Amino acid sequence: MTNAAVYLDAASSEPMHPAARDTLLAALEHGYADPRRLHGPGRNARLLLDNAREVVAEVLGVRRDEVLFTSSGTRAVQLGLLGLAAARPGRSASGPPAAGLPADGRRIVHSAVEHQAVTDAAAWWGEPVTVAVDTTGRVLLEALGEALGKAAPGADAIALQSANHEVGTVQPVAEAAELAADRGVPLFVDACASLGRLPLPDGWDALAGSAHKWGGPAGVGVLLVRHRARWSHPFPAGDPLARVDDGFPDVAGTLAAAAALQAVTTEREQVGARQRELIDLIRASVAHIPDVDVVGDPQGRLPHLVTFSFLYVDGEALVTELDRLGFGLASGSACAVDTREPSRVLAAMGALTHGNVRLSLTRDTSRADVERFLAVLPGVIRGLRERAGL
């Protein structure tokens, strides 16, 4: 058994924020009942859930009736994206055509570096149209415009992340929103990687986030749907046109997620500046190791994340060796179910796809932690290459 004394995989899941932990413990005592019931415990649960909705709306600067809670970030992505597509004229909220039948022109346009939750939803809906990115992982707006023009008889929705889960590059959401508006196509934004860390972008119709990414508990997603947006529940529901929460809510977890979001948003400027400085140090230091590709935009990026790939090194072996030395990092595709597979995000960028690691800082990662990591990394790379006979 190994124990990663220095956890550097916050992009997978941030350790729970103290504000979330305290709120969760307090809410567990009163949030157990069905908030749809009229009895006292149900009313108590509804008050907690309404409080969570109010906090999220205030923190994110949206209307209270634009906030929905789901069972995960993935579920929020599915509901948000497919709900926009299902509400398009001539579509229905009953899902895609049956297997083996023609897709009838169903199209969701998305970038080549979207999370698998997006690409799977787009493929489930119909025949997705993929848009190329540049070498930093940023979507090519000209290519996006061309894709919208070619998506005959028309695109049902555009999906674009706010920032890439794997390399941290921030996407031009506002510019993409202008293209979408010009063509009358709704825009869905996957903000799971950035919510709480960056301000919300402009121009979206629906947007999804995941609580465990910002220091809330796992099992809570947030879906924002603009009141002006056409949106229909894409899955079986009591009222397919109702903007309802996703099943029986985790009331205590939802309130804890809201508390964490409020806390990290308040701390964002200070924590982000410190993390950005540490990532700059890591990027500069790692670049001195021979045969390395430090990927992603060095400036327009998430403050806490960096990915690099080493030639002649197996990514899984690298992660295992670093874990043995007390450092927990991720390798493979951060946007796929099986993270041992080569990264399709890096492939779309034209970067090295093997020997890659994603390092992401927690809010508590210190400079001493980073310096310890940088001190051992060159020797680990050298040892793995020697073992491979290089």
C-alpha positions, 0 to 999 in steps of 0.5 A: 500500500502507498500513501500520497503524502502530497496530493496533487490531483485536485482537478480530479477531486478537491479535498473537502473545504472546511466550510463544507465539512462543518455545514454537512455535519450540521445539515445531516441532522435536519436534512434527511426527509423528502423536501417535497413533503408537507410534514415538519421534517419535510419542510425543514429539508425544503428550507435547507435546499432553498437556502442552498439554491439561494446561496449558489444563485447569489455567489454565481450572480444568477436568478434563483429559479435558474439553479437546479441540483443534480446527482453529479456533474456528469448528470448536470452535463447530460441534462443541460446539453440534451435539454437544450437540444430536446427543446429545439423546434421539431425535436422532442424530449423523448431522446434520440431515434431508436437504434438502427434508425436514421438520426434525422439531422440531429447534430450537437457541435462540440470541440475536440477536447470536451469531457467524455460526458459531453462527447457521449451525450452528443453521440447519444443524441445523434451525429456529433460534429467535432471542431478542431483546437489549436496547439494549446487546446483552445477551440478554433473559432473559424472552424466552429463557424464553419462547423455550424454552417455545415451542420445541416439542416442545423445544429441543435446545440453547441457544447464548449467547456469553460476551461479544459479539464486536462490542460487547463486552457480557458476557452473563448466562450464569449466569442463562441456565444456570439457565433451561437447567437448569430445562428440561433443555436443554444450554447451549453458550457461545461464549467466543471473544471472552473466553477469556483476558480474563475468567474462565469463566462458570458453568453451561455444558455445552460452551464454545469458544475460539479461540487467535488471539483471545488471542495464540496462533497461528491454526488452533487452537481449544479445545473444553471439554465437561463430563464430565457433559454428553451429547455426541456427535460430530455429524460423520462420525468413527471413533467417533461417541461418542468425545470425540476431537480434531479430525483431525490436530493441529497439535501445535506450534501447540496447545502455543503456544496453551496457553502464550499462554493461560497467559501472558495469564491471568496478566497478565489483571488488570493488562492488563485494568485498563489497557485498561479505562481506555483504553477509558473514555477513548475512549468519553468522547472519541468521545461529543463528536463530533456524531451518534455512537452509542457502543454496548454496555454501558459497564460490563459489557463486555470490557476492550479493545473499543468500537464506535461508529457515525457518522451520515452516514459510510460505514464502509468509507471511514472505515476506509480513511482511518484506515488511510491515517493509520496506524490499523488498525480494523475496520468492518461486521459482526464476526460475519459472513463478509463484514464489508462488510455492515451489522452485524446485531448493531447492527441487533438492538440498535437502533443505527446500522448504517452508519459503524461502527468497532470498536476493540480494543486489543492488550496493548501498545497505549499511552496515546500510541497512543490519544491519537494516534487521538483527535486525528485522528478528529474531523478524519477524520469531518468530512472524510468528511461534507464530501466527502458534501456535509454 
